[in-house]
Amino acid sequence: MTGAGVGVDAEAGRTVSAVARSLGIPVATLRSWNQRYGLGPAPRRPGQHRQYTAGDIAALRRMVELVRAGATPVSAAEAARAAADPAPLLGDLSAVLGAAGRLDYPELLSLITAHVAHLGVVTTWNGLCRPVFADLVARQEKGHGLIDVEHVFSAAITTALHRTVPPVRNTRGGAPVLLACTAGETHVLPLEVLRAALAEHAIPALLLGAAVPATALAEAMTAQPRDPIVVLWSQTRGTAAESVPAQTRASALLLLAGPGWTDAPHPAGTRVHTLEAALHRIGGAVRATRAPGRRKPPGPPKSGGTG
């Protein structure tokens, strides 16, 4: 993600043709998105030119990014609208902690959505979500419960990710990516974050969810059209034990993520210790398996037919 607000203020007040040239899309597509999805300026009186605001351009730039990554126009438009709001200040945790403490889910959702839309998944996770979780854990260790606060915060993150980074289609080929929690493991949020971060890089991933039995994971691996990349998350050593299925494909890449693997290594898997490391390893593996000459992901349509 390039950052929705980069260079936008200087472009504010431009006409439809100038904005279309700036974004590299046809004027007809820009007008279609305005009519179908409400992206762009509100209708003006007859004879007046439409002038695009900084928020309009930020939303349209995000729309272009998502469509080119493989999202459907409908889901991309819903996600892009969040980029029209002002960019938040990264590192200001007080508003998020306050909303979480009040169990104010709508406010939490708004704050997190704005961060993801403007700053991207990795920056939001490392600069906002992880520090908030660290604060909650520190207070829990002092005897404060806050389980309800933690769960509401986690739910808001998941919903914000689904709204802001919709699933992308596999338009480039490459190995399929499966994300799963080990059997008995219920902490699925880190894989939700990884799914969204991969989507920002135009890499589709199938999230199988929490507590996936080894047999179910093996069946999902077998069902793939080619050797998959599998990420297994374990939060504790107890959920890492006996959780890896027998190899159904000799060349499948198995990545072990989460602190549960620290003292429970598995010979068939490779440890990844951070979100960035997982993105790097998966991205490299997917690119290596894409067929030469495979077509690039589709750009915005050349006419108004966006579906």
Secondary structure, 3 states (H helix, E strand, C coil): CCCCCCCCHHHCCECHHHHHHHHCCCHHHHHHHHHHHCCCCCCCCCCCCCCECHHHHHHHHHHHHHHHHCCCHHHHHHHHHHHHCCCCCCCCCHHHHHHHHCCCHHHHHHHHHHHHHHHCHHHHHHHHHHHHHHHHHHHHHCCCCCHHHHHHHHHHHHHHHHHHCCCCCCCCCCCCEEEEECCCCCCCHHHHHHHHHHHHCCCCCEEEECCCCHHHHHHHHHCCCCCCEEEEECCCHHHHCCCCCCCCCCCCEEEEECHHHCCCCCCCCEEECCHHHHHHHHHHHHHHHCCCCCCCCCCCCCCCCCC
